[in-house]
Amino acid sequence: MLRHRGRRFGRGLLAGPEDLDDDTKGGLTRIDRHGCFLPSWSRRGGGTTARSPRRPFGRANGTGWQRSSHGPGPGRASGNQYRGVMCGRFLSLTDLDDLVDHLRVDEVATDPLPPRYNVAPSMEIYATIDRDGSRRLGRLRWGFLPSWAKSRRGGRQPINARIETLATSRMFARSFAHRRCLVPSDGFYEWQEDPEGGPKQPYHLADPDGEPLVFAGIWTSWRDPEDEAADPVFSTAIVTTEARGAIADLHHRMPVLLPPTLWDDWAGATPEDAPHLLEAVAALGAPRLRATPIGTTVNDVRNDGPELLTPVSD
């Protein structure tokens, strides 16, 4: 089901082919019964078609998820691709209806995601995009899959994008100019190095008043060059900057945390105005965050529950 300004309505078109990347085959976009975007050439049914100039985003179909190695220490998953990155794990707990109100969403194009205490790369996450004064909430796959990638699982799929090179990076510049998004979360995790070389200490960072945080994000679309009938994949990366305030004691990087006064600018600025966003982000002060040391259970992404937030002695 879709929702518009607090009202639910039937499935229909939210996006058109002109919003896919140039090397992604166009086609009318439908919404299936799960609230996921479907291109007109897809074999899957369940949606009605009509034309619209809006840009698509939605579920990364069939991507599944993998164990991240960001959480260091005993029980860590194999591989090093996420070690030391920021942000590499976060929480998504806020109810969908509450997110609609908090983010001032006009249209919803997704069924609710389950609450998660340990969101990891390649999972689907909530995100919003703005088009023509309308804010839409849907899903994106976390892990930036560029349109020129030869396969969905091959090559580099960064989960973070550095604000310092966002406007010049071959990987991210186009999305920064045209495809920015808001990524809500209920806090994130960071691991502090032990000066004596022991296991890293995980911390849960969250708003002191329990309000959702909003990460600055960018997104893109990809289509399998070997299978034109396959659904496109819509993915995102979280933008990071130099750490400020309490986070600097834990890590040298932090996600860009957008205050409500910057939501509209980040999500809706024109390509010509996008460079000014870099100045606005640079002018932000240290965020108000509560840092709580927690146990190492969070290191393994298979662990997902409120017990992950149990405080331990610092």
Summary of the structure (lengths in Angstrom):
residues: 314
radius of gyration: 18.9
end to end distance: 45.6
largest distance: 61.8
contacts: 1017
relative contact order: 0.17
helix: 16%
strand: 28%
